[in-house]
Structure formats: structure tokens, C-alpha cells
Amino acid sequence: MFKSILLGTFLGLSILFSGCAPMQKNGYTVSDSNTYSVIKMGTIISVKPVTLRDNGTGTLLGAAAGGILGNQIGGGTGKTVATVAGALLGGAAGNNLNQKQGEELIVQLDSGETIKVVVDNQYYRKGDRVRVEFKGSRISSIHL
């Protein structure tokens, strides 16, 4: 009974936290006030598809869930084997679920600089004119 409650709580929290998303692109935080960005225009000269991998969270959550589920099976040595196998399979599944496709863009800025930007969407094409927003040494956004 306790294991079922623990498993339900863990899975519920996993779903809750996996749904947390960053603020919308047109939203701001209080710390954004009284700051500035540098806007530069440029042209995309190269677009390459890339796979964006998880930072490890999906693998960790998958391994934990798989280990908990595997621990429900058998007894003795069989239980240990099932727990380890569940953790390995859950980790692999979590890693694969949290991969998505993106693009590596090479942008020739009007200033003459060439920059590389990795984006998590796939709608840019070679020759597109883009507006690149810099905050310090980081690119905060890129728009058509």
C-alpha cells in the first residue's frame, strides 16, 4: 500500500514538473527591467539540422521511475535484477523522450561578423533575414 502511494506521488510530481515551461517569448521578468539588449540584423547563410539532447533530467526521472517499478517485481535476487533492469530501461526511455530536433544556424551579421546559433525550432531557411538580440555575450532571441 505504502509503495503504491509513493509511486503515485512520484509519478504525479514527475508529470507536474515536466510540464513546467519557460516564460513566453514576449514576456518579461522583473529582473529584465532597466536592462538593455543589442539588436543586430543578419542573413542566414547555413542551416543544419541537429538533435537537442536532454540535460539529464529525463534520464534521471526515467531511471528512478523504472527502478521503482522494477522493485515491485519478484523477491530476493530476482527483485534486485528487476530493479536494476527497470532503472536501465527507464533511464534509456527518459533520455530518448527528451530529445528533440533543432537547427544550427550560421548567420552573417550586417556588421560583418559571423555567428553560430542553435535554436530549438525548425523553420529557418538559408537566405532568411533575421533580427538577433544579444544580452551581454549571450543571444537572447532570434526572429525572422
N, C-alpha and C positions, 0 to 999 in steps of 0.2 A: 504494500500500500504506500509506504513512505517513498519507495523508489519511483512509483508511478507519479506521485505528486512532484518529486524532484525533477523527473524527466519532463513533465508537463510545464513546470516553471521554467526550466532551462530552454525548452523549445519556444515557449511564449516570449521569453526575453530575447532569444535569438531573432525571432521574427520582428519584434519591436525595434531592436537596434539595427537590423539590416535595412529597415525602412527609413532610417534617418538619412536625410539628403542635405547637401549644402544649400545655402540660401539661393533663391532665384538669381539669375544673372543680372537682373535690373534692380535688385535690392541692395541695400547698404546696411552696415552695422554702425554703431555709434563711433567706433574707432576709425571709421572711414571719413568722419567729418574733419574738416580743416587739414586734409591731406591733398596731395596733387599727384597727377599721373602725366606722363609724357605720351602724346599720341603721334605715331608715325605712320605714313602711308607707304604701301609697297605692292609688289606684284608677286604672286606665287610662281616660282619657276620650276618646282618639282613637288609631286605628291606621291608618297609611298605608303601603302597600307601596312599597319603594324598591329601587333597584339598587345593590348594593355593588360598586364597581369595584376593580380590581387596583391595587396601589401602584406598578406599573410593572415589577415583576419578570417577570411573564408576557410582557409586550410585549417586554422586552429579551431574554429567553431565546428567544422565538419568532423575533425578528428575527435573532438570532445563528444559530439552527439553520437558518432559511430561507436566510440568506446563505451558510452553509457548504454547504448542499445545492445552492443555485443556482450556486455556484462550481464544482461538479463537471460542469456542462454546458457544452459548446461550447469555443470558444477565441477569443482576441482580443476584439473589441468585443462579440461575442455572449456571451462568458463574463462580461464586465462587466455587460451588461444582465441576464443571468440571475441574477447575484449580487445586484444591486440589487432586481430583481423578487422574488427569493426572500426577501430581507430585509424588504421591504414586506409581502408576503403573510404571512410568518411572524410579523411583528410584529402584524398585524391579527388573525391567528388566536390568538396568545398573549393578546392583550387580551380577545378575546371569550370564550375558555375560562376566564379567571379572573374573570368576573363572576358574581355570584350574587344571589339575591333575599333581601331582609331586610325589616325593618319599622321605621318611625319611630313611637315611642310617645310620647304626651303623657300624663304621669302627674300626677294631683293628689295630692300627699302629704297625709297626715293633719294635718301641721303647717300646711297652707295654701299651701305652696309648690307651684308648677307647674314640672315639669322635662320636658325632651325627651331621650329615649334612643333611639339607633339600635342595633338588635340584628340578628344575622346568622341568625335563625331566623324561622319564620312560624307561631307557634301562639298568639299572644296575641289577645285579643278585647276590645273595648270593654266596660267594666264589670268586668273581671278585677281581683281584689285581688292586689297584688304586694308583695314584700319587696325593697327596693332597698338595696344595700350600697355605701357610699361609702368610699373611701380617699383622704383629702385632698380635693381638688377633683374627683377622677375617680370615676366609677361603676365598681365592680369586678365587680358582678353584679346581675342582676335575676331573681327567681324567683316563680313562681305560689305 
